[in-house]
Amino acid sequence: MYSVHLSISKVENGQYLAESDDIPGLVAQGRTVNETVEIAQDVAKKLIESYIEHGDPIHPSLKPVSDQIEIDVTVGV
């Protein structure tokens, strides 16, 4: 497991777009923040699996997850 930092912004059509400096090329779009995060996680997993399968280096900012994880979450009010 790896920790991936996502940058999520609202786009013109009202949906959300996620990108990551940790995984160049990672782009995910969804109707809600939660949906966008889920899609981004799936894309990140596939990209990391591809790096490993092809022997490509993993971006140095990607850190394996340790025993404790701290994350920020969004809360709608």
Wavefront OBJ file of the C-alpha trace (Angstrom):
o trace
v 0.000 0.000 0.000
v 1.161 3.497 -0.827
v 0.065 6.913 0.367
v -0.917 9.207 -2.523
v -1.601 12.927 -2.147
v -4.556 14.089 -4.265
v -5.411 17.608 -5.345
v -9.162 17.889 -5.962
v -10.868 20.845 -7.595
v -14.393 21.587 -8.739
v -14.615 22.011 -12.510
v -16.975 24.034 -14.709
v -19.531 21.261 -15.176
v -19.969 20.936 -11.388
v -17.983 17.721 -11.155
v -14.688 17.204 -9.336
v -11.250 16.559 -10.800
v -8.425 14.805 -8.933
v -4.767 14.950 -9.910
v -1.574 13.944 -8.124
v 2.033 15.093 -8.236
v 2.909 11.719 -6.673
v 1.757 9.845 -9.775
v 2.245 11.882 -12.956
v -0.637 11.244 -15.326
v -3.161 10.392 -12.621
v -6.415 12.163 -13.480
v -9.845 11.190 -12.177
v -13.215 12.892 -12.451
v -16.432 12.225 -10.561
v -19.778 13.707 -9.557
v -18.868 13.951 -5.866
v -15.628 14.261 -3.923
v -16.092 10.708 -2.587
v -16.678 9.277 -6.048
v -13.659 11.174 -7.382
v -11.432 9.816 -4.596
v -12.614 6.259 -5.256
v -11.890 6.597 -8.977
v -8.487 8.169 -8.242
v -7.618 5.277 -5.907
v -8.459 2.768 -8.641
v -6.418 4.672 -11.244
v -3.471 5.000 -8.825
v -3.555 1.268 -8.086
v -3.520 0.383 -11.764
v -0.661 2.808 -12.490
v 1.458 1.524 -9.585
v 0.806 -2.088 -10.613
v 1.909 -1.182 -14.146
v 5.128 0.443 -12.863
v 5.952 -2.683 -10.881
v 5.029 -5.077 -13.703
v 7.195 -3.206 -16.224
v 10.078 -2.544 -13.839
v 9.547 1.228 -14.026
v 10.646 3.308 -11.041
v 7.995 4.382 -8.561
v 7.914 8.165 -8.036
v 10.078 9.014 -4.993
v 7.245 10.963 -3.307
v 5.157 7.759 -3.069
v 5.719 6.335 0.374
v 4.723 2.850 1.494
v 2.046 3.026 4.173
v 3.314 2.275 7.663
v 1.355 0.883 10.592
v -0.341 4.238 11.220
v -2.135 6.344 8.610
v -3.203 9.957 8.970
v -5.512 11.484 6.371
v -7.633 14.584 5.920
v -11.260 13.903 5.006
v -13.994 16.149 3.677
v -17.167 16.584 5.665
v -20.259 18.149 4.097
v -22.489 20.279 6.268
l 1 2 3 4 5 6 7 8 9 10 11 12 13 14 15 16 17 18 19 20 21 22 23 24 25 26 27 28 29 30 31 32 33 34 35 36 37 38 39 40 41 42 43 44 45 46 47 48 49 50 51 52 53 54 55 56 57 58 59 60 61 62 63 64 65 66 67 68 69 70 71 72 73 74 75 76 77
